[in-house]
Amino acid sequence: MMLHYAQPSKLKTKEIVFEAIYAASDSATLEQLKELSSKRRAVEEFINERRSITEAIAREMTGGLVSHYEQDTHKIEQYLPLLENLLFYVDAKSTNNRMAQRTAALKIRWSSGLTSSSFFNLSGLKFFQIDNLRFELAMTLFLYGGILRERALEVLSTDLVQSSTFSRQAAGIYHHLAYDVLPSLRPVLPPEKPSEALTEVSTIMSLICLAEAQAAAVRRAEEKDTSPSLLAKLHHGIALFLEEAIGILSTVVKQYKDISSRLLEFISSCKSLHELKGKQYVAESLRASDQIGAAIAVLRSGLINAKKKIPREESWKSIYQKQIHDASEVLRKFEHENYVVWSQKIPSVNELPLPQGSKIVNIIDYSPKRWERQLVFKT
């Protein structure tokens, strides 16, 4: 019962050759720049869908990893420590005009998966160029979080604990982006920028990942026949994460109107889906305590709200409508039982208890790594 929104991992980039731009003062620096270019090329190939090696070679190069998402996260993890090291040494010469010119000559360009204008460019996919290595770091980290989300979905059917862990790791990466990387980039951002460069969007993505982590945990609880009252709180806890994300997004779109409307539709649809499932469990809990009238009222109100918010995207709509169908069947059963056996009064919506939500997942902190190798440049 999870909707899929892959856009955060659908980034593209243009080639960068670091050793062609930064003038190395010694052979060791030159080799490290070449290695940096090589590691980035591996990232470029998979996000630009130009995989140039066989499956067998890809597995061998990544230590036997079979999943493409595992291989891709491995490539990003190989690139990031080298990039962090380059950023450290370039920052040390931040007042040097020659270094600034060389960084600009890299022409760091990335497309966006979350910016509406990226999809209506008549000349092809739109790329945003920002001449700052922190932009390269930010977009790579955003991609990393997006690929981890895809990996979490990939293992959802086989390992719910691992799926939740991947989502929590992704949440930690986006949290790191929002609080440790993007604030220092913000002052140099041009008016035209990808949505991924906004601190608010990374905060939203962190909340989405936490919601998805809790959704995996709830599915595991459902398999263990956890009580309906607790399952209701857990589903409403997911809705609380998403409600916070909607609040941030509603504010930020007033200033940055280019953020894709599909992001809001995705979050809103997920929130409504889990609210309905939570109310279904509330109803089942009330029925178990012989309050079938209240159970019927809860389900009726939940279905009325859910039917107002059916998503337009077909893949989301089918999942959403199935949940509506399931809740409707439970309601039909309860109404029949009440008519035949109980004859309880159906309370008004105002008489129903407010839903209670519990958040049980936290981010797994992301700790950036830097391969501490000295770089010496001609300036």
Summary of the structure (lengths in Angstrom):
residues: 379
radius of gyration: 24.4
end to end distance: 56.5
largest distance: 88.1
contacts: 1234
relative contact order: 0.13
helix: 66%
strand: 2%
